[in-house]
Every structure is written in C-alpha cells, then in structure tokens.
Amino acid sequence: MEVPEGALDDAVTRSSFTGVATVHVAGQRTFERVEGWRHRGYGVPMTVDTRIAVASGGKGFTALAVMRLVEDGTLALDQPVRTLLGDDLPLIDDHVTVEQLLDHTSGIGDYLDEEGDWEPAAHVLPMPVHTLTSTEAFLPALEGYPQKFEPGARFSYCNGSFMVLALLLERATGEVYHDVVRRLVLSPAGMDRTDFLPLNALPGDAATAYVHDEGDLTNTLHLPILGNGDGGVFTTADDVDLFWRAVLDGRIVSPASVDLMTTPRHDVPQERKRYGLGFWLHATGHAVILEGYDAGASFRSTHLVDSATTVTVLGNSSEGAWPVVGVLDDLIDAELSR
C-alpha cells in the first residue's frame, strides 16, 4: 500500500494534524508520519511511540473481555443484564441482554448521546470528572435515562451500554474493570505500552490531548479522569497492530468468537460502515475497524484481514486526524475493491 505523500501533506496542513499515522504489513511498520506536539506548551515533539488516547477505540477491548467471559461460561450472550445489575439502573428494561449491549441494540438511554449535532468540546458531564476513577463511580452519571426503544428493535450507537458492560465485567469477576482488560486483552496481545492513564497525572511518554487544533486548552475537564468501559485507553501505533494480530490469531478469544464478532449485523450508512459485535466493519470489504472521537482524541485503525495490513491514525486533538483518516480511507477502499 503506497501512501500518496502529496495528498497527505495537504491533509496535515489543512487540519494542523498532530499525531501519528502508520501502516503495518504482516507486523512490520512500512510507513509512518509523525506531526505536531506531544506537549505544546513545553514544545515536546510527537514521536511514533508516543502513547495517545483513543476514546471509543477502547470499546473493542471491553467487548473482547466480555466475550472471554462468555467463552468460559461466566457470562452468556442471552443473559439479561438485570441478573447482575440488581436494583441499580432501574430504567434499563429487564429484557436487555449482554448481546444487545454489545451490538448497540439495547435501546437503553445514553448518558453520552452522540445522535444529532453532538460536539465533544461542548459536552459537560453531570458530575465532577475527577471523581470518575472507577466503574461504580459512574452509576450516578448513568441514572435517569429512560429506555429509548424496545430491546433488540434497532441499532443505535450507545456509550452507556459499554459502561454497563464494564459493570457486568466487575460484578462477574470481582475484579476492577481495568484489571480485567489488562488480564484478558492487553496481556495476551503483548500490549505493554497500552494502559488506562489518568488525565491529571500523565507520564512523560503520553500525549497531552488538546480540544482544538491550535492553542493549549487540554481535555482534562471534559472527560472522566480515567478511561473506562466506553473508552479512554492510551496506546501506540505499534500496539494497535499487535492488538489486531492477536485478535485475528485467536490469542484473545477463539476463532469462532472472532468470526461471531466480525460478522456484519447492521448497516450504518451515516457512518459509511457496518457493525458486528463490539466492532465496526468496513462498508463492503473484509476489514475490521476501531474508531474514537472525543474532546482531545481523533482515532481510527482499520485492519485489512486478507493482507494483514493495519492502517492507523492517532490524533491528540479533537478534529485534527480526520482529513488524514480520509486520505488513508481512500487507499483502503481502493485496496479492498481489487
């Protein structure tokens, strides 16, 4: 896959792109583009191995952890979530199942509803973000949202459903959500550079996330201080490629579960994609996608299964990555149409 440098130059300039773009083929990094700053105020340049937040890209990790518990019999796809929620979140329909949370057909009211004209920089959480360091701490934020439609009736992307999945993981295992993901997903994949990092105490090798393409306004007051079931993990371009190879090699869940999770269930034309069970899928080709968009984060990684090619863009601003993603998406579309 040959990346057109001229088109990429235009995209980088147009969006003031700050971040990392890579192509990996069969585990080898064959292309990289690094732009902007890991920390603008101190003038620390971005590097290809910088850890960058991927927002909703982390939903795939949650989905895989859930599927691991399904495989060992701790959870079941057709299990009503009420069996573990008990009296918590009473507005969730008693018939909602684990599977419906995974494929966004639960119909539960969403604490972070992205339908309509949602602007990440304008979103305000209903409680102090510094208190949101655990899954149980999110319960008050998830309360009070009525069921939107009958469970299973249709697809509707729902952040809250993956927060409920995080609660189920904790209650089924007796472990903290972050530890469950580390044990069941990150460790088997060898993702040593991937973790849940607190926004108010980032290590030096992690990128500060900026709300706008220019200026020093960070996202610290816009998001939960620590990522959770619906997103917020930090990772690197190389670790993302490790992730895809571990998934497709059956090192996280079985090949049968991988097939189940990556079989298209829903066409989502407004996103120009399809959806499986916890993963976005290319609209027409054999490719699996993780994507994240939030204040200070713009991310997409597409893995072309047949050619073992991973195309990843990690941006540490809200909008900066999308023109670069667009250029690389054209290449992906052309590759998959051959």
N, C-alpha and C positions, 0 to 999 in steps of 0.2 A: 504494500500500500504506500504510494508515493504522495506525500503531503505537499500541496501547492503553496510554496513559501510566499508568493506574491499575495494570494488571497488571504493567507494567514496574517501577513503584515498589515493588510487593510483592516482585518477584524480586530487585531490587537490595538491598533491606533484608534479605531472607531469607538471602542469601549473602554479605553485605558485599562486593558486587561492586566490583572495582577494575579499570578498563579502559575500553574504547571499544566502543560499538555504533553501527553506521551502516547506512543504506540508501542505495544509489546507484541511480538510474534513468537509463539512457542516458548514463552518465558523469557525471551531476550528483548531488552529495550532497544528498538530500532529507530526511534525518533523521540526527541524531546525539545520542548520550547519552554523556557523559563523567563518570566517577566515580572517586573514590579518589586514589591517590598514585602518581606516577612513582617517587618515593623517599620511603618512610615516615619514615625516621629524620631526614631533613632537611626533611620537610614540603613536598616539591616536588609540586605538584598534577599530576595527569594532564591531558594535552591531547589533542585529536583527532588531532594529527600526531605523537604520541609513537611511537617505534619499539618494538615489542613482539615478543617471541619467540613463534613459532607451533608449536614442537615438530614433530610429524609432518606439519603442513601443508606442510613443505618437500619431502615425498616427491613431490608433483606437479612440483616443479622438476626433481628428479632424473629423473623419468620422461620429461619433455619433452626434456631434454638427451640422454637415451638415444635417443629417437625421432628427434631431429635427426640423430644419427649413423647410425641405421638408414636414414634417407632418403638420406643421401649415400653409403651403401654401406660405411661404416667398420665398422658392426656389422650383424648380421642378427637378426631376432627368433628364428629357429630355430637360432641359433648356440649350440653347447654352451659354457658359461662356462669349461669347463676349458681351452679354447684360449687364453685369456688368463690364467687363474689359474696355469697351470703346476703346480708341485708344492705351491703354497700351498693351505691349507684342504682337505686330502685327504679329509675326511669328507663333503664335498659330492659327491653322486652325479655321475658323469661324464656322465650324460644330461640334467642340469639345463640348461635353455636360458635365454636372455635374457628371452624372453616369459614363462616360468614365474616368474622373479623379479619381473617387473612386475605380474603378476596374482595373486601370492601363492599359487601352486600348486606351488612348487618342492619343498616338503617338507623344506627344509634346517633343521637345528637352529638355534634362535634364541637369540642371546646376550642378548636382552631380550624374554623370552616373556611376553606380556600375557594369555595364556589363563589362566582361573581367577581367583583373588582377588588380582590384581596391584594393589599400592599404590605409586604413584610416589614418595611420600615415604620409603618404606621400602627402595626399590631401592638397592643398592650395586654399583658397577662393580668388576670384579676387579682393577683396576689404578689407579694414581693419575690422577685426572681431569685434572690439569694437563699430563700427557704426551700427551693425546689432542687434538693440534692438527693432525694430518694423517690422511689416509685410511690410509696404510700403517701408522701407529701403532696402528690398530685391529686389525691382524691377530692379535696375541696374544689380544685380547678375543673374537675370532670363532672361535678354535680350540677344538676339543674337544667340539663339539656334534653328536652323531650325527644322521644323516638320520632324520626323523620318519616319513615315508611315501614311497612311490614317486612320483617326479616326475610332476606332472600329475593325480594321483589326486583331489585335492580342494582347496578353498580353505582356507587357514589364514594369517591375518594374520601377517606376519613382518618385523620390523625389520631383522634380519640380511640379508635379501635385498636391501634397498636400500643397505646398506653394501657388499655385494658389487657391486652396480651402480655404486657410486661408484668402486670399484677398477677395474672394467671401463672406465669413462669415462677414468680416468687412464692406464691402460695402452694404450688405443686411441688416445689423443690425444697422450700425452706431456706433458700439462698437469696442474696441480694441480686437483683436483675443484672447488674454489671458483671458480677462474678459468674453468673450463668452463661452469659455471652462469651466471656473470656474462656471459660472451660469448654463449652460446646462448639464454639465457632472460631474464635481467634487462635486458640492454641492448636487445634488440628490443622488449621491452614498455615501455621507458621508465621502469623502476622504480628511480629514482635514490635512493630512501630505503630500499631493501631491501638487506641485506648480511648476511654472517656476522660477528657481533661477538663478541669474546672476553668470557666472563662475568666474568673478573677484571680487565677494563680497559674497561668500558662507557663510551661517550661520554655527555655530559650530556643528549642528546635521546633516549636509550634508557631504557626502564623496567627498574628492578631487579625481579627475579622472586622472589616470596615463596612459600614452601612452604605456609603456612597462610593462612587468611582474615584472621587477626589476628596481630600481632607482627612482629618484624623479621628472622626467620630466612630467609635467602636460599637460592637453589638452587645456589650456587657449588660446593659439594662433592657435589652429587647427580648432576650431568650432565657430559659432556665439556666441556672449557673452550671448545671451538669446535665449532659445529654441523657436521654432515656429511651424508652421503647419506640417512640416515633421519630427518633433521630438525634443527631448531635455528636456522634463519634468523630474523632480525628484520625486521619490515616494518611498514607503516602501513595504516590502513583505506583510504586513497585509493589506495595502491599495489596493494592486493589487487584493487580494482576495475579498475585498469589491467591487471593480470595477466589477469583473466577476459576483458576485451575484446580483449587481444592474442591470447589463445588462440583465442577464437571467431572473430576476424577473420583467422586464418591467418597471423599475423605471427611466430609461433614455429615451428610445424610446419604442414604443408599441411592444408587442409580434410579431405582423405581420411584423414590421420593423426588429426586431431581426432575424426572420426567413429569411427575404429577404437578410439581410447582411451576414448570416452564411450559406446560401445555396451555395454549390460549383459551381463556374462558370468556373474555369480554373485549369487544372492540371499543376503543375510547377515541373517537375521531377528533375530538377537540384537542387531544394531546398528540395526535398522529402516531398512536401506539396501541398495543393491546395489553391486556393484563392477565397474569396467571394466578398463582397463589403466593403472594408476597413479593412478586417481581413484575416489573414492566417488561414488555416484549416488543421487538421491532414490529412495525405495522404489517410487513409482508414476509420478511426474511427470518432465517434461523439465527436470531441474536437475542441476548438477554441484557437487560438494562437496569442499572441503579441510577437514581436521579435525586438531587436535593436542591431546594431553593428556599432561602430564608434570609433574614437580615444578616448580612456578612458572609453568606455562603451561596455559591452557584457551582453546581457539580453535576457531571454526567459521566458515566462509564458504560460503554457498550462492549460486550464480548461476542464476537462472531464465532460461533461454535465450530463450524466446519473448518475454518482456517486457523483456529486457536489464536485469534487476534483480539487484543484488548485496546480500545481507544478511550482514553481518559482525559477529562479536563477538570481540574480542581481550582476553583477561584476563591480568593478570600475577600471578595466584595459581593454585594447583593446581585448586581446585574452584569459585572464585567466579563463573566465567562461565556455568556450566551452567543455573541457573534462568533467566537472561536468554536463553540459547540456546533454552530450552524455550518461552518466550513467543513468540519470533520464529519458531520452528519451527511453532507453531500457525498463525501468519499465512501462512507459506509453504505449508503443507498446504492451507489454505483457498484460497489463490490458485491453486494448481496443480489443484485439484479443480473449478474453474469451467469 
